[in-house]
Structure formats: structure tokens, C-alpha cells
Amino acid sequence: MQGAAPARWTAALAVLAVLVPTAAGCGSRAAADGGPGVLSSSWGDPQNPLEPANTNEVQGGKVLDMVFRGLKRYDPRTGAAENMLAERIETKDSRDYAVTVKDGWTFSNGEKVTARSFVDAWNYGASLRNNQKCAYFFGYIDGYDKVHPESGKQTADTLSGLKVTGPRTFTVRLNQSFSGFPDTLGYAAFAPLPRAFFEDHAAWLKKPVGNGPYRVKSYVRGAQMSLRTWDAYPGPDKARNRGVDLKVYTDGNTAYTDLMSGNLDLSDDIPAAQLRNVKSDLEGRYVNVPAGILQTLAFPFYDGKWDRPGMEKVRTGLSMAIDREQITRTIFRGTRTPATDWTSPVLGAEGGYRAGLCGDACRYDPQRAKALVKEGGGLPGGKLRLTYNADTGSHKAWVEAVCHSINNALGDDRACLADPVGTFADYRNRISQKKLTGPFRAGWQMDYPLIQNFLQPLYYTGASSNDGKWSSEEFDDLVDRANAATDPKTSTGLFQQAEEVVRDQMAAIPLWYQNGSAGYSRRLSDVELNPFSVPVYDRIKVA
């Protein structure tokens, strides 16, 4: 789930950024509880304001998943796309879709959710003028080239493929057949928006209004976002608690300490340093389940040094220089599994996952690694700076271990240097502004459980999360053909061929599949993580 921010968005962030002289993650037990039935959970500030089409990272996504409901929702246990606000989504050719929205749904401000709530939101998200990070997800809809041209001036304000046909009905015409389109509609970018979003945008940014089981009560950037249960929520998944206080932490170890001391109820990012003792520390209050998450190392292909002829050998050599087995065993203790492809085992074989696709390129072979790097012309500049954000995910330990492994394989203690960036937001800004000169951490949490989601957003030319700006005409053509295929097996097979292109060029180095892990306090019960590794907050009970 990613230029310098235009003035409009800088101003929006300023609205959200209220500075306070208190440290995040500290305070009394009463402060941790936030009131009867309210749980506290670790969190990190999102990169952008919480507009559904402008959020493509995990922390912001957690909030959107509580505040919004879309046409589809992914089952918290299986990940299957199921109707939520969609009464029906019908098509005869996988290109023209007729959507009927369920009756009886409102936003938390009392406004009805209608077909126009979706159409207006999608038009806003797609518009180049609004500079939304997830605009690319609307690229399948007719007219996207006019509202979001790759170059030149925007020549239309709305997508020609969207038509409101009644209070609860609208049609969608795609620019190509895409049989998987309905299953993408549980992604947050496709959420509906109330009129308040458009009529008083600054006020909405300060306190977002949605149609989910929770409402935003307050947000102090750098400290805490408080959400409270919306009692009039009309959906079947009403919250079993009274609210959630998302507390900002810049160090997972601090969150773990607060969890142990009773100042935090839930941490969904157990630091690697604590994994040895977490089960005994928490007396069984620990969740560790497979998730649709893949950790990779991406490359800045916009820097010509990484895109010159022969560099695929260097990238492959670096992959073979990483001892995945040892790192996942000694640092992650069963919460990671060495990756052998660019998707996730949670998809299953029918969903397109192929164990072992990476082959020898993902097996530790220091001698071959050194030879390939030499054959490819050596490391650009003679060394690597492996960049990562230092505030979440226990990244420091594994990045340093990866560098150590590379250095051992290449016989040079200074070949790879870990390059930390203090916060996730700053890290994402450096990536967006194309300021990186070497490989960088690029974990991917699936938006929806399709093989397409592990490939197209990350590697298609100009895609929303193609942070390294890799480009391949062969890959793009295979993806286009896969999307156009009406038979699911044919589509999956073409996506698998596209993944082979990623492998042959080593567009990114797959490291490991990640489990979701969390620890919780004695106050909580029914704590679960969904296949996206996000806590299912609405199901949690508070003693």
C-alpha cells in the first residue's frame, strides 16, 4: 500500500499536524484505556491525509478499514471478496458492469449512501487535478486517459465510463475486459464519499466522515488518533467494543514495553528482538498467522546506473548473496518464510502462487553471487546503500543482517551499508521524490487477494506503487492480456508468465513471506488478524 507534496497537500497535512509537548506511548493506565470498552493499539502516522484514494500504505489503511465500507469487503478469515454495500454487480462480457447499491446505508453524518456517493468519489480519485496516490486503480475505467493523462493537460473532469442510472444504480464501462474487476472493489480507494468531502474539504480532512463501524473522534499527529464506535452503523459487522485509540510509536520495542506494563492493549508489530520470549511474556496472548505480505528489495531504475545492460546479473547476484534461511530462522523465529516467488502462498496454487519460481536466484550461493556481480560490471559506485525506515517493523536487524550476508559473499566488509531513515513518512517521501541511489526496502501488503495485485501495481509501467520505475513492454503486454482474459485460468496463466519476466530481469529481490503477528493485554479477547495482517478491530472484545 505511495514528488514533493504539492502545496495543497502540504496545507492539508498542516491541518492535521497539531503539535503537543507529550511523548507518544507514555502515560498512565487510565490514559491507555481511554474509557470503558475502549482499547489502545500501536500505530504509525500515515503519510498522507486519510482520503481513500490518497492512501496506499498500511497505517492509513488501518483507519480506512474502520471508517469506511465499500461495495465489497474481504472476509476477515479467508480474504474472499464478498458483497458489502453491493446488492448486485452484473456483467455479460467482463467489460460492462451494472452495480446496484444496497438500500438503508448512510454515512455517520446522516447522509444517505447512494450510487452518486461512489461515482463522485471515483471521479475525484481518478482526476489528475486532485493528485491522488491511488488514481491508478481507476485506470481500467473508460475515460481515464482524459481525466488523468500521462502527459499534457486534463481534458475531462469525469470518467466517461461511469454513469449514474438511478438513486442506487450506476454502470461502469471498462476500457478492456477485466474479469477480476469486482473483486478489486473492496480496496479502500473505491470507498464512497459524502457530500461534506467536496463541500468543506478542509474540515473533512481534519475529521474524516465515513460509513464504517467507527467514527474519527480526534487526531493529534505524532501522538494519537481516537476512533469511537458509531452506534447507528447499519452493517452486519458492528463493533463489539466502544472504540480504538491508535497510539503513535516510532519504536516497536517501546510499544512492546508498554504492552507488557499495561499501558497498551494491542501491538500488531512484535519486534524481532522480542520474538524469542513473546509467548511466555504474554502467557499465550500472541497471534502468529500467515498473511499476504511479501518483503522485497527494490531498485531505483530511474537512476541509470541500475538500469544499464548487464545489471540484471548484478541484481541476481545480490539475491544469491542473501542467506534467507539463516536470517528468517535467527531473527524472525518462525514469523517469516524465505520467499521463492513474487506473490504469496496465501493465494494458493489456484490463485497463481508457484513455489520455487525464483529457482537458484533465491538460493544462497556466495560463490555464484560474487561471480555474477563481477560479470554484470560490479556494484554501481563500488558499494550499496540499502535504505529502510527505522521506526517500524524491526527493520534495522534484518537490513543489517542482509548487508552482512552480502558483504560476506562479495568478500568486502564495506560493500553494503545500511542506510536508515528516521520515520516511515520521511522514508516514503524520499521514495516518492526519487531520491534513493541504491536498493531499498519495499514490503508489499496485498490490497486484494489476486495475483494481479502482487504484480501490476508494483511492476507495470507507471503503476501507482512502482517505486523503482522499472519498465518492461513484455511484462505490460502480458498483464494487459491477462486482464482481458474472461477465463480465470487463462488470466492466471498469463499473470504467471508476466511474473517470469520479473524473475528473469530480477526487477526486485524477493526476501520472505511475512506472517501477521500481534500481542495483546488481558483486557482483550477475540483478537484476530485478517489475511492482510491487520487486526480485525470490530471483533475485539474489551473486558
Secondary structure by P-SEA (a helix, b strand, c coil): ccccccaaaaaaaaaacccccccccccccccccccccbbbbbbbbcccccccccccccaaaaaaaacccccccccccccccccccccccccccccbbbbbbbccccccccccccaaaaaaaaaaaaccccccccccccccccccccccccccccccccccccccccccbbbbbbccccccccccccccccccccccccccaaaaaacccccccccccccccccbbbbbbccccccccccccccccbbbbccaaaaaaaaaaccccccccccccccccccccccccbbbbbccbbbbbbccccccccccccaaaaaaaaaaacaaaaaaaccccccccccccccccccccccccccccccccccccaaaaaaaaaaacccccccccccccccccaaaaaaaaaaaaaaaaacccccbbbbbbccaaaaaaaaaacccccbbbbbbccccccccccccccccccccccccccccaaaaaaaaaaaacccaaaaaaaaaaaaaaaaaaccccccbbbbbbbccccccccccccccccccccccccc
